[in-house]
Amino acid sequence: MSRGYGGFAVLELEDENCLIYSYGCYNLSIPEFRNPKRERDGLITIDKSCFLEPIITQKIKRQPGKRKKLIVKRHPVDVNYWRDIEEGRITIEHSKYEETGPYRSNYPITHILTFIFEEYQLTGQYPDGCAYDC
């Protein structure tokens, strides 16, 4: 069952130093945060130095017919993006559809950044976009 919130992001600009994603979010439980037009009015700027390389393991596996095959796996490592936000290597301009107040929800940022960093570590390429529903 869905909790009624979600988010989406699209890569807008990539240069040699940083990536800029535009993002939007929604919360269907609160009428003023529904975002019916699915606007992307928030910005996430990520310095490329924040991207960590995964741990790569290799092993030789025996195949039928006495053949051997090299298997390479990429294991993502945890990225401490909250530290990068505090240090200014990731900057965020929040969407107007995010909840505000003393108990501000960071669900959209958390999900989007997690997806971007994991996708980079698994594929070796910066993702063009992402979306999630909770």
C-alpha positions as protocol buffer text, in pm:
chain_id: "A"
residue {
  index: 1
  type: MET
  ca { x: 0 y: 0 z: 0 }
}
residue {
  index: 2
  type: SER
  ca { x: 128 y: 343 z: -89 }
}
residue {
  index: 3
  type: ARG
  ca { x: 193 y: 613 z: 172 }
}
residue {
  index: 4
  type: GLY
  ca { x: 101 y: 877 z: -84 }
}
residue {
  index: 5
  type: TYR
  ca { x: 427 y: 1059 z: -141 }
}
residue {
  index: 6
  type: GLY
  ca { x: 689 y: 1044 z: -412 }
}
residue {
  index: 7
  type: GLY
  ca { x: 945 y: 1234 z: -610 }
}
residue {
  index: 8
  type: PHE
  ca { x: 1123 y: 1253 z: -942 }
}
residue {
  index: 9
  type: ALA
  ca { x: 1440 y: 1410 z: -1080 }
}
residue {
  index: 10
  type: VAL
  ca { x: 1593 y: 1479 z: -1422 }
}
residue {
  index: 11
  type: LEU
  ca { x: 1954 y: 1557 z: -1508 }
}
residue {
  index: 12
  type: GLU
  ca { x: 1956 y: 1910 z: -1648 }
}
residue {
  index: 13
  type: LEU
  ca { x: 2325 y: 1993 z: -1679 }
}
residue {
  index: 14
  type: GLU
  ca { x: 2655 y: 1807 z: -1656 }
}
residue {
  index: 15
  type: ASP
  ca { x: 3000 y: 1966 z: -1679 }
}
residue {
  index: 16
  type: GLU
  ca { x: 3350 y: 1864 z: -1569 }
}
residue {
  index: 17
  type: ASN
  ca { x: 3290 y: 1969 z: -1205 }
}
residue {
  index: 18
  type: CYS
  ca { x: 2924 y: 1917 z: -1117 }
}
residue {
  index: 19
  type: LEU
  ca { x: 2582 y: 1779 z: -1202 }
}
residue {
  index: 20
  type: ILE
  ca { x: 2257 y: 1971 z: -1174 }
}
residue {
  index: 21
  type: TYR
  ca { x: 1929 y: 1784 z: -1128 }
}
residue {
  index: 22
  type: SER
  ca { x: 1587 y: 1944 z: -1124 }
}
residue {
  index: 23
  type: TYR
  ca { x: 1341 y: 1763 z: -903 }
}
residue {
  index: 24
  type: GLY
  ca { x: 983 y: 1769 z: -787 }
}
residue {
  index: 25
  type: CYS
  ca { x: 788 y: 1590 z: -520 }
}
residue {
  index: 26
  type: TYR
  ca { x: 434 y: 1538 z: -402 }
}
residue {
  index: 27
  type: ASN
  ca { x: 236 y: 1425 z: -102 }
}
residue {
  index: 28
  type: LEU
  ca { x: -116 y: 1310 z: -183 }
}
residue {
  index: 29
  type: SER
  ca { x: -221 y: 1317 z: 184 }
}
residue {
  index: 30
  type: ILE
  ca { x: -188 y: 1697 z: 208 }
}
residue {
  index: 31
  type: PRO
  ca { x: -384 y: 1900 z: -50 }
}
residue {
  index: 32
  type: GLU
  ca { x: -135 y: 2189 z: -81 }
}
residue {
  index: 33
  type: PHE
  ca { x: 154 y: 1947 z: -153 }
}
residue {
  index: 34
  type: ARG
  ca { x: -15 y: 1734 z: -421 }
}
residue {
  index: 35
  type: ASN
  ca { x: 171 y: 1889 z: -721 }
}
residue {
  index: 36
  type: PRO
  ca { x: -92 y: 1795 z: -984 }
}
residue {
  index: 37
  type: LYS
  ca { x: 116 y: 1924 z: -1278 }
}
residue {
  index: 38
  type: ARG
  ca { x: 427 y: 1734 z: -1163 }
}
residue {
  index: 39
  type: GLU
  ca { x: 642 y: 2048 z: -1164 }
}
residue {
  index: 40
  type: ARG
  ca { x: 1018 y: 2013 z: -1118 }
}
residue {
  index: 41
  type: ASP
  ca { x: 1084 y: 2331 z: -922 }
}
residue {
  index: 42
  type: GLY
  ca { x: 1365 y: 2218 z: -692 }
}
residue {
  index: 43
  type: LEU
  ca { x: 1737 y: 2198 z: -778 }
}
residue {
  index: 44
  type: ILE
  ca { x: 2011 y: 1965 z: -657 }
}
residue {
  index: 45
  type: THR
  ca { x: 2371 y: 2052 z: -745 }
}
residue {
  index: 46
  type: ILE
  ca { x: 2621 y: 1773 z: -683 }
}
residue {
  index: 47
  type: ASP
  ca { x: 2999 y: 1815 z: -705 }
}
residue {
  index: 48
  type: LYS
  ca { x: 3152 y: 1519 z: -890 }
}
residue {
  index: 49
  type: SER
  ca { x: 3401 y: 1465 z: -606 }
}
residue {
  index: 50
  type: CYS
  ca { x: 3108 y: 1330 z: -397 }
}
residue {
  index: 51
  type: PHE
  ca { x: 3077 y: 1020 z: -616 }
}
residue {
  index: 52
  type: LEU
  ca { x: 3264 y: 723 z: -470 }
}
residue {
  index: 53
  type: GLU
  ca { x: 3377 y: 418 z: -664 }
}
residue {
  index: 54
  type: PRO
  ca { x: 3225 y: 82 z: -567 }
}
residue {
  index: 55
  type: ILE
  ca { x: 3410 y: -219 z: -434 }
}
residue {
  index: 56
  type: ILE
  ca { x: 3475 y: -450 z: -728 }
}
residue {
  index: 57
  type: THR
  ca { x: 3517 y: -823 z: -671 }
}
residue {
  index: 58
  type: GLN
  ca { x: 3623 y: -1081 z: -926 }
}
residue {
  index: 59
  type: LYS
  ca { x: 3601 y: -1456 z: -910 }
}
residue {
  index: 60
  type: ILE
  ca { x: 3644 y: -1742 z: -1148 }
}
residue {
  index: 61
  type: LYS
  ca { x: 3341 y: -1968 z: -1168 }
}
residue {
  index: 62
  type: ARG
  ca { x: 3344 y: -2311 z: -1320 }
}
residue {
  index: 63
  type: GLN
  ca { x: 3088 y: -2353 z: -1599 }
}
residue {
  index: 64
  type: PRO
  ca { x: 2946 y: -2676 z: -1744 }
}
residue {
  index: 65
  type: GLY
  ca { x: 3188 y: -2849 z: -1977 }
}
residue {
  index: 66
  type: LYS
  ca { x: 3491 y: -2765 z: -1756 }
}
residue {
  index: 67
  type: ARG
  ca { x: 3504 y: -2407 z: -1884 }
}
residue {
  index: 68
  type: LYS
  ca { x: 3586 y: -2124 z: -1648 }
}
residue {
  index: 69
  type: LYS
  ca { x: 3435 y: -1778 z: -1653 }
}
residue {
  index: 70
  type: LEU
  ca { x: 3547 y: -1459 z: -1482 }
}
residue {
  index: 71
  type: ILE
  ca { x: 3260 y: -1292 z: -1293 }
}
residue {
  index: 72
  type: VAL
  ca { x: 3294 y: -927 z: -1194 }
}
residue {
  index: 73
  type: LYS
  ca { x: 3055 y: -774 z: -938 }
}
residue {
  index: 74
  type: ARG
  ca { x: 3021 y: -412 z: -831 }
}
residue {
  index: 75
  type: HIS
  ca { x: 2922 y: -363 z: -466 }
}
residue {
  index: 76
  type: PRO
  ca { x: 2799 y: -11 z: -379 }
}
residue {
  index: 77
  type: VAL
  ca { x: 2952 y: 164 z: -78 }
}
residue {
  index: 78
  type: ASP
  ca { x: 2760 y: 400 z: 147 }
}
residue {
  index: 79
  type: VAL
  ca { x: 2791 y: 767 z: 57 }
}
residue {
  index: 80
  type: ASN
  ca { x: 2755 y: 1013 z: 344 }
}
residue {
  index: 81
  type: TYR
  ca { x: 2568 y: 1276 z: 144 }
}
residue {
  index: 82
  type: TRP
  ca { x: 2448 y: 1459 z: 457 }
}
residue {
  index: 83
  type: ARG
  ca { x: 2812 y: 1542 z: 534 }
}
residue {
  index: 84
  type: ASP
  ca { x: 2855 y: 1662 z: 174 }
}
residue {
  index: 85
  type: ILE
  ca { x: 2548 y: 1884 z: 214 }
}
residue {
  index: 86
  type: GLU
  ca { x: 2691 y: 2036 z: 533 }
}
residue {
  index: 87
  type: GLU
  ca { x: 3028 y: 2093 z: 362 }
}
residue {
  index: 88
  type: GLY
  ca { x: 2861 y: 2260 z: 65 }
}
residue {
  index: 89
  type: ARG
  ca { x: 2955 y: 2004 z: -200 }
}
residue {
  index: 90
  type: ILE
  ca { x: 2586 y: 1930 z: -250 }
}
residue {
  index: 91
  type: THR
  ca { x: 2348 y: 2226 z: -258 }
}
residue {
  index: 92
  type: ILE
  ca { x: 1972 y: 2200 z: -255 }
}
residue {
  index: 93
  type: GLU
  ca { x: 1703 y: 2450 z: -350 }
}
residue {
  index: 94
  type: HIS
  ca { x: 1390 y: 2292 z: -204 }
}
residue {
  index: 95
  type: SER
  ca { x: 1071 y: 2240 z: -400 }
}
residue {
  index: 96
  type: LYS
  ca { x: 765 y: 2436 z: -296 }
}
residue {
  index: 97
  type: TYR
  ca { x: 577 y: 2106 z: -266 }
}
residue {
  index: 98
  type: GLU
  ca { x: 795 y: 1977 z: 18 }
}
residue {
  index: 99
  type: GLU
  ca { x: 661 y: 1991 z: 369 }
}
residue {
  index: 100
  type: THR
  ca { x: 796 y: 2278 z: 576 }
}
residue {
  index: 101
  type: GLY
  ca { x: 813 y: 2343 z: 947 }
}
residue {
  index: 102
  type: PRO
  ca { x: 1014 y: 2218 z: 1243 }
}
residue {
  index: 103
  type: TYR
  ca { x: 965 y: 1854 z: 1142 }
}
residue {
  index: 104
  type: ARG
  ca { x: 1043 y: 1905 z: 775 }
}
residue {
  index: 105
  type: SER
  ca { x: 1039 y: 1587 z: 570 }
}
residue {
  index: 106
  type: ASN
  ca { x: 1357 y: 1506 z: 378 }
}
residue {
  index: 107
  type: TYR
  ca { x: 1207 y: 1202 z: 205 }
}
residue {
  index: 108
  type: PRO
  ca { x: 1237 y: 1338 z: -150 }
}
residue {
  index: 109
  type: ILE
  ca { x: 1602 y: 1440 z: -110 }
}
residue {
  index: 110
  type: THR
  ca { x: 1693 y: 1115 z: 68 }
}
residue {
  index: 111
  type: HIS
  ca { x: 1537 y: 892 z: -197 }
}
residue {
  index: 112
  type: ILE
  ca { x: 1667 y: 1089 z: -494 }
}
residue {
  index: 113
  type: LEU
  ca { x: 2025 y: 1115 z: -368 }
}
residue {
  index: 114
  type: THR
  ca { x: 2032 y: 748 z: -269 }
}
residue {
  index: 115
  type: PHE
  ca { x: 1916 y: 647 z: -616 }
}
residue {
  index: 116
  type: ILE
  ca { x: 2165 y: 874 z: -795 }
}
residue {
  index: 117
  type: PHE
  ca { x: 2466 y: 752 z: -596 }
}
residue {
  index: 118
  type: GLU
  ca { x: 2370 y: 382 z: -611 }
}
residue {
  index: 119
  type: GLU
  ca { x: 2297 y: 396 z: -984 }
}
residue {
  index: 120
  type: TYR
  ca { x: 2636 y: 557 z: -1048 }
}
residue {
  index: 121
  type: GLN
  ca { x: 2815 y: 287 z: -849 }
}
residue {
  index: 122
  type: LEU
  ca { x: 2630 y: 1 z: -1020 }
}
residue {
  index: 123
  type: THR
  ca { x: 2657 y: 126 z: -1380 }
}
residue {
  index: 124
  type: GLY
  ca { x: 2951 y: 367 z: -1373 }
}
residue {
  index: 125
  type: GLN
  ca { x: 2738 y: 637 z: -1540 }
}
residue {
  index: 126
  type: TYR
  ca { x: 2549 y: 934 z: -1403 }
}
residue {
  index: 127
  type: PRO
  ca { x: 2174 y: 860 z: -1419 }
}
residue {
  index: 128
  type: ASP
  ca { x: 1962 y: 1076 z: -1648 }
}
residue {
  index: 129
  type: GLY
  ca { x: 1672 y: 1072 z: -1406 }
}
residue {
  index: 130
  type: CYS
  ca { x: 1486 y: 883 z: -1138 }
}
residue {
  index: 131
  type: ALA
  ca { x: 1142 y: 850 z: -984 }
}
residue {
  index: 132
  type: TYR
  ca { x: 995 y: 682 z: -678 }
}
residue {
  index: 133
  type: ASP
  ca { x: 660 y: 631 z: -512 }
}
residue {
  index: 134
  type: CYS
  ca { x: 611 y: 541 z: -148 }
}
